[in-house]
Amino acid sequence: MKKVDFKSLIIFENKDYFVINKPPYLSSLDDRHEAQNILDLARKHDENSQLCHRLDKETSGCLVIARNPDAYRNLAIQFENRTVEKIYHAVIHGSRNFENELVDRNLLSNNKGVAKVAKDGKPAQTFVQTLKQYHRHTLVECKPLTGRLHQIRVHLAYLKAPICGDTLYGGEPLFLSSLKKRFNLKKETEELPIMQRVSLHAFSIAFDGMEGERIFTEAPYPKDFRVLVQQLEKSL
């Protein structure tokens, strides 16, 4: 992965926090397979940086970083009290009309980093709302009330609406040939998916700052997610 310009990722900043639009394929914390990660890059920008939460390596979008211990503690309490509002966008298989549907299913994760719905798991709740229906896919908005491992991915799979590209939980890659009737691929060329990762983006986050002010930040879609939605629009 090419060297990341960390300052270009910042979409909000004050004396206590900065929020970045995390690019896909970049780990939040140390990854022995990668030369760079978000925490190391953040500490070059501000040596006191602490990540207030995490995003999966493939997931893009809003990630909050505290600049001092008091700010970190302030947000940690809000996460514990479930007053942080997070919104994710995902492209799922199937044309589905969800009207603020609540998925209330406990999740259990194993030591290999895979989660599943299980009665003896930890409580997990996600609201799902349809944003746009296409012929065979849907752009959905997901609001997690809890923060379990792979929560949105597993809850959508439970609804039989797995995320495109999420092969771990039943999703399949989305190819342009499945959207365009007259699609010609050059001979001896292998077609690649429109988006070569899980189609999930942390679109926005809202929380209270140190002065009691409500901080709300949106993260624009990265190029691959934007192109995917554009192709779905063209297929209508």
NORJOVEN-V155241 format. One record per backbone hydrogen bond with DSSP energy under -1.0 kcal/mol. CO is the residue of the C=O (numbers start at 1). NH is the residue of the N-H. Records with the same first field share a line. If there is no record, write none. Layout:
BEGIN
CO = NH  NH
END
This chain:
BEGIN
4 = 6
6 = 9
9 = 21
12 = 19
16 = 67
17 = 14
18 = 65
19 = 11  12
20 = 22  63
22 = 61
27 = 38
28 = 39
31 = 34
37 = 41
38 = 42
39 = 43
42 = 46
46 = 49
50 = 66
57 = 25
60 = 202
61 = 22
63 = 20
64 = 52
65 = 18
66 = 50
68 = 72
69 = 73
70 = 74
71 = 75
72 = 76
73 = 77
74 = 78
75 = 79
76 = 80
77 = 81
78 = 83
85 = 206
87 = 204
88 = 142
89 = 201
90 = 140
91 = 164
92 = 138
98 = 130
101 = 128
103 = 126
106 = 118
107 = 122
108 = 116
110 = 113
114 = 110
116 = 108
118 = 121
122 = 107
124 = 105
125 = 145  146
126 = 103
127 = 143
128 = 101
129 = 141
132 = 139
136 = 94
137 = 134
138 = 92
139 = 131  132
140 = 90
141 = 129
142 = 88
143 = 127
148 = 151
150 = 154
151 = 155
152 = 156
153 = 157
154 = 158
155 = 159
156 = 161
157 = 160
162 = 93
163 = 166
164 = 199
165 = 167
166 = 169  171
172 = 165
174 = 194
175 = 178
176 = 179  180
186 = 189
198 = 200
199 = 91
200 = 60
201 = 89  203
202 = 62
203 = 219
204 = 87
205 = 217
206 = 85
207 = 215
209 = 212
213 = 209
215 = 207
217 = 205
222 = 226
223 = 227
224 = 228
225 = 229
226 = 230
227 = 231
228 = 232
229 = 233
230 = 234
231 = 235
233 = 236
END
